[in-house]
């Protein structure tokens, strides 16, 4: 069964918003940390999102994959840039990383279907 990463992203957005309402202190602090960590600086936000995607794959977090593929695409990442990100994740994650890299391929093709290879 393939995860619907677009639906997963939407579900997480809703649940995290609810957490923000019910647990405003920690969640607002984390939201600020997230914004500041991925904003443009010496590295562009797109690069930081791809770094977060690689880490998501290595630690095996499908929800994180949904978030960081979405945000990397929103920041302008191309399919090729995302694929190279998967290569770095494979380097660092080995066999288990390859499984989550396959999951990330599903997410990439769901968020940018027009860039999926022919026959997918």
LINKAPE-V150115 format. One record per helix or strand of 2 or more residues. SS is the DSSP state (H for helix, E for strand). FROM is the first residue (numbers start at 1). TO is the last residue. If there is no record, write none. Layout:
BEGIN
ss = <SS | SS>
from = <FROM | FROM>
to = <TO | TO>
END
This chain:
BEGIN
ss = <H | H | H | H | H | H>
from = <5 | 24 | 45 | 62 | 79 | 113>
to = <22 | 38 | 59 | 74 | 111 | 115>
END
